Amino acid sequence: VQLALDDAVKYEMASDTLVRESIAALQKSSML
């Protein structure tokens, strides 16, 4: 159970990072 929980947390963190990166990319492209 702990391992599955760790995987879920890693997935959450990874998706958060992807969202932030895509938002940052959108902001950069809108500044151009």
Secondary structure, DSSP 8 states (H G I E B T S, - for coil): -HHHHHHHHHHHHHHHHHHHHHHHHHHHHHH-
